[in-house]
Amino acid sequence: MRKFWLFVIFLGLSLLLVSGEVSAESSQVDVLRVKGAITPVLAGYIDRGIELAEEHGATACIIEMDTPGGLDSSMRDIVQHIMGADVPVVVYMPTGARAASAGAFITLAAHVAVMAPATEIGAAHPVAIGEDGMDETMEDKVVNDAVAYIRSIAETRGRNADWAEAAVRESKSSPASEALELGVIDFMADNMDDLLAQLDGWQVTLLSGEVVTLETEGANINYIGMGSVERFLFAITDPNIAYILLSLGMLGIMLELFSPGTIFPGVVGAICLLLSFYGLGMLPVNYVGIILIVLAFGLFIAEMFTATNGLLALGGIASFAIGSMVLMTNPLFSINPVLIAGVVIAVTAFFIFVIASVLRTHRTRQQTGRDAMVDKVAVARTTLDPKGRVFVHGELWEATVDEGKVEPGEEVVITKVDGLRLVVTRKNKTGGE
């Protein structure tokens, strides 16, 4: 029995040591998921993810990417962070994804570039050219700058620089198989498991000159998602969301001006406006579009306080529609035309309702003050011949009867308020109540 228990104890200790060595030697791969246009918020998320991978001592940081492109400044920020990373960065496009425009730059900058079947890369011509009336000289400067940048990236990573230049100058785009054949990417992988299996043993050279051998076979996958604040900010930088927030903000402010003291619409409108300004500030916005939208709401305000029979409101609707259509200067960040039509119709309906309410209020007889006393019934307290006193609304008033004589206690009808004197007529003269 003693030998048996000694054997059990020895076996248990051996298993503990082996499991400890396995856990100590097991590697970790951090994965970032990028889907959508490249914006400053997305660039901040990628930068943070790479830094976390460095802190974790991950064997690699994989960026799972699907993007139509994005802002040049955000793309350059991501490229700089990838090029200078102390951890191997792998850009992987899952099945059905694309790396267009800015995405092509980011893919070429990766230490390892991988694509799944049914994916594409390229079309990196600067899409903003021509949107702002750019002349030929400036267009050449922008294109040549982009060509020089993408060639330098491709040459640094040992990839096809001629293809990279064609992607910028000619908007060339290639499927995964062609990209592999042309030396644009390193290999193809069907899924994440296939990717990790092929990465195992791959060697990459970091900016410091250190050669790192990837150990990804059986590695633990750690997904680094966006934080709550990042998700919220990324959502409001969507041009459609920013446009809706701008419209709601304007409507809230307008409702507060129409009905002062309501407070709630004004507070919500101010918050929506600030959030829309943040979102639009991150996007390529045409300021003429913003001015036209603001002008539209100014015309709506003027319509509320002036009698133009809807002419200012019509001008506001036209200004709002045109401003909405020209608000974005980059096709990658365009606003859905159906959304624009829906918002314009909703705003138009809202202001038709508001203007109708204003006109209805103007036409409604005043219910307070002296003018409200007209047509009210008063009781004579003294003889009116033609002057005397009447009692109405709990008060005694000097009154003058228009004709005839009125005895005390007789009812009269107020026809006019002249300063502090009432003009009345005998009630039986008006035909009774």
GICOR-V720010 format. One record per residue. N is the residue number from 0. BURIAL is I if it has 9 or more other ideal C-beta (glycine too) atoms within 8 Angstrom, else O. Layout:
N;BURIAL
N;BURIAL
This chain:
0;O
1;O
2;O
3;O
4;O
5;O
6;O
7;O
8;O
9;O
10;O
11;O
12;O
13;O
14;O
15;O
16;O
17;O
18;O
19;O
20;O
21;O
22;O
23;O
24;O
25;I
26;I
27;I
28;I
29;I
30;I
31;I
32;O
33;I
34;O
35;I
36;I
37;I
38;I
39;I
40;I
41;I
42;I
43;I
44;I
45;I
46;I
47;I
48;I
49;I
50;O
51;I
52;I
53;I
54;O
55;I
56;O
57;I
58;I
59;I
60;I
61;I
62;I
63;I
64;I
65;I
66;I
67;I
68;I
69;I
70;I
71;O
72;O
73;I
74;I
75;I
76;I
77;I
78;I
79;O
80;I
81;I
82;I
83;O
84;I
85;O
86;I
87;I
88;I
89;I
90;I
91;I
92;I
93;I
94;I
95;O
96;I
97;I
98;I
99;I
100;I
101;I
102;I
103;I
104;I
105;I
106;I
107;I
108;I
109;I
110;I
111;I
112;I
113;I
114;I
115;I
116;I
117;O
118;I
119;I
120;I
121;I
122;I
123;I
124;I
125;I
126;I
127;I
128;I
129;O
130;I
131;O
132;O
133;I
134;O
135;O
136;O
137;O
138;I
139;O
140;O
141;I
142;I
143;O
144;O
145;I
146;I
147;O
148;I
149;I
150;I
151;O
152;I
153;I
154;I
155;O
156;I
157;O
158;I
159;I
160;I
161;O
162;I
163;I
164;I
165;I
166;I
167;I
168;I
169;O
170;I
171;I
172;I
173;I
174;O
175;I
176;O
177;O
178;I
179;I
180;O
181;I
182;O
183;I
184;I
185;O
186;O
187;I
188;I
189;O
190;I
191;I
192;O
193;I
194;I
195;I
196;I
197;I
198;I
199;I
200;O
201;I
202;O
203;I
204;O
205;I
206;O
207;O
208;O
209;O
210;O
211;I
212;O
213;I
214;I
215;I
216;O
217;O
218;I
219;O
220;I
221;I
222;O
223;I
224;O
225;O
226;O
227;O
228;O
229;I
230;I
231;O
232;I
233;I
234;O
235;I
236;I
237;I
238;I
239;I
240;I
241;I
242;I
243;I
244;I
245;I
246;I
247;I
248;I
249;I
250;I
251;I
252;I
253;I
254;I
255;I
256;O
257;O
258;O
259;O
260;O
261;I
262;O
263;O
264;I
265;I
266;I
267;I
268;I
269;I
270;I
271;I
272;I
273;I
274;I
275;I
276;O
277;I
278;I
279;I
280;O
281;I
282;I
283;I
284;I
285;I
286;O
287;O
288;I
289;I
290;I
291;I
292;I
293;I
294;I
295;I
296;I
297;I
298;I
299;I
300;I
301;I
302;I
303;I
304;O
305;O
306;O
307;I
308;O
309;O
310;O
311;I
312;I
313;O
314;I
315;I
316;I
317;I
318;I
319;I
320;I
321;I
322;I
323;I
324;I
325;I
326;I
327;I
328;O
329;I
330;O
331;I
332;I
333;O
334;I
335;O
336;O
337;O
338;I
339;I
340;O
341;O
342;I
343;I
344;O
345;I
346;I
347;I
348;O
349;I
350;I
351;I
352;O
353;I
354;I
355;O
356;O
357;I
358;O
359;O
360;O
361;O
362;O
363;O
364;O
365;O
366;O
367;O
368;O
369;O
370;O
371;I
372;I
373;I
374;O
375;I
376;I
377;I
378;I
379;I
380;I
381;O
382;I
383;I
384;O
385;I
386;O
387;I
388;I
389;I
390;I
391;I
392;O
393;O
394;O
395;O
396;I
397;I
398;I
399;I
400;I
401;I
402;O
403;O
404;O
405;I
406;O
407;O
408;O
409;I
410;O
411;I
412;I
413;I
414;I
415;O
416;I
417;O
418;O
419;O
420;I
421;I
422;I
423;I
424;I
425;I
426;I
427;O
428;O
429;O
430;O
431;O
432;O
